[in-house]
């Protein structure tokens, strides 16, 4: 039972450290915005920073690149094997699920890496072909290629 208590204590400590970091970053943002007297910008910046920090603490990092005919999505999945990762695609999103292993190298002193079961949905601003999506996993990265669906101009004719 002592092990469970210790794990709970570590979880509370990590959550507390994350909360303190969010507060520090929020105060820094407030201070900068107060100097510029941009209240709306201040609220938007603080909200954005909070969302990014909370997302960072619970989901893998993602980069999305757009090319003329496709999106290239790069997801950090450190330690995951291809069998530990699944990708689902709809016509305007890609969703990644992964099981990220936790290192057991002694007592953690500082942790930033996301571990355990994670999910990340990436909403795209253009339609893609879900059946054409391809994914490769290696060297701690999942690379997803999602081909865009070409839109066609429809000629309108007069009714008969």
C-alpha atoms as one frame of an Amber mdcrd trajectory, in Angstrom:
protein
   0.000   0.000   0.000   2.943   2.305   0.593   3.885   2.105  -3.101   0.444
   3.387  -4.134   0.699   6.269  -1.702   4.117   7.155  -3.037   2.820   7.106
  -6.628  -0.073   9.373  -5.634   2.352  11.744  -3.924   4.519  11.855  -7.051
   1.439  12.534  -9.195   0.345  15.384  -6.958   3.866  16.815  -6.985   4.031
  16.687 -10.799   0.573  18.291 -11.104   1.623  20.995  -8.660   4.802  21.717
 -10.638   2.792  21.962 -13.862   0.276  24.317 -12.249   3.091  26.531 -10.933
   4.609  26.676 -14.416   1.242  27.678 -15.916   0.886  30.435 -13.299   4.424
  31.727 -13.917   3.840  31.811 -17.666   0.448  33.486 -17.180   1.972  36.183
 -14.971   4.725  36.786 -17.511   2.117  37.145 -20.274  -0.011  39.470 -18.091
   2.987  41.619 -17.320   3.910  41.967 -20.992   0.329  42.745 -22.043  -0.149
  45.270 -19.223   2.768  47.236 -20.608   1.176  47.292 -24.048  -2.323  47.997
 -22.625  -3.833  45.384 -24.958  -6.403  43.690 -22.715  -8.022  41.535 -25.415
  -4.606  40.394 -26.619  -3.662  39.683 -23.015  -6.658  37.408 -22.472  -6.097
  35.625 -25.802  -2.392  35.096 -25.081  -3.012  33.820 -21.541  -5.779  31.477
 -22.702  -3.666  30.185 -25.576  -0.697  29.573 -23.287  -2.862  27.687 -20.798
  -4.341  25.478 -23.538  -0.882  24.792 -25.010   0.543  23.919 -21.588  -2.323
  21.571 -20.709  -2.137  19.931 -24.142   1.652  19.596 -23.806   1.216  17.765
 -20.509  -1.178  15.145 -21.886  -0.693  14.687 -25.639   2.181  14.060 -28.018
   3.686  16.995 -29.884   2.508  17.414 -33.491   3.722  19.380 -36.520   1.434
  19.769 -39.542   2.867  20.739 -42.924   0.807  21.573 -45.996   1.936  20.808
 -49.508   0.035  21.408 -52.729  -1.549  17.941 -52.785  -1.263  16.689 -49.215
  -0.820  17.315 -45.519   2.219  15.838 -43.802   1.661  15.291 -40.080   4.589
  14.467 -37.805   3.760  13.144 -34.322   6.276  12.463 -31.539   5.852   8.874
 -30.300   9.082   8.174 -28.373   9.663   4.469 -27.763   6.483   3.375 -29.549
   6.608   0.506 -32.002   4.345   0.447 -35.079   2.069  -2.081 -33.313   1.629
   0.427 -30.439   0.227   3.105 -32.762  -3.084   3.417 -34.616  -4.258   6.096
 -37.022  -7.862   6.879 -38.019  -8.815   9.384 -40.669 -12.029  11.157 -41.594
 -12.595  13.607 -44.394 -11.240  16.559 -42.375  -9.255  15.063 -39.498  -6.640
  12.507 -38.505  -6.658  10.862 -35.066  -3.635   9.159 -33.532  -3.665   6.736
 -30.608  -0.420   5.464 -29.167   0.948   3.591 -26.209   4.113   5.387 -25.120
   6.366   3.400 -22.774   7.573   4.831 -19.486  11.234   4.468 -18.614  11.942
   2.877 -15.258  15.468   4.063 -14.619  15.072   4.919 -10.971  13.173   7.627
  -9.154  12.116  10.429 -11.527  13.578  13.824 -10.614  12.051  15.748 -13.493
   9.651  14.536 -16.167   8.413  16.211 -19.333   7.795  13.300 -21.675   4.235
  12.128 -22.180   3.806   8.414 -21.441   0.989   5.881 -21.324  -2.063   5.784
 -23.579  -2.344   9.021 -25.554  -4.742  10.315 -28.188  -4.429  13.325 -30.454
  -6.956  14.523 -33.011  -5.661  16.848 -35.697  -8.396  18.854 -37.407  -7.509
  19.944 -40.929  -8.838  22.963 -42.812  -9.230  21.075 -46.105 -10.830  17.785
 -47.088  -8.633  14.705 -47.348  -9.056  11.230 -48.803  -9.253   8.968 -45.706
  -8.538   5.841 -47.788  -5.365   7.388 -49.194  -3.808   8.219 -45.811  -0.467
   6.484 -45.183   1.575   6.316 -41.966   5.130   5.259 -41.081   6.551   4.888
 -37.575  10.251   4.884 -36.704  12.941   6.680 -34.721  10.339   8.064 -32.298
   8.286   9.761 -35.005   5.026   8.895 -36.716   4.807  10.477 -40.183   1.335
  10.608 -41.718   0.676  11.616 -45.312  -2.919  12.657 -45.975  -3.753  13.423
 -49.622  -6.076  16.361 -50.192  -9.301  15.907 -52.134  -9.384  18.189 -55.137
 -12.410  20.409 -55.326 -14.051  20.732 -58.712 -15.896  23.684 -60.168 -19.442
  22.700 -61.140 -20.964  24.384 -64.185 -24.513  25.542 -63.575 -26.896  25.133
 -66.510 -30.322  26.687 -66.922 -33.277  24.483 -65.955 -35.194  22.996 -68.848
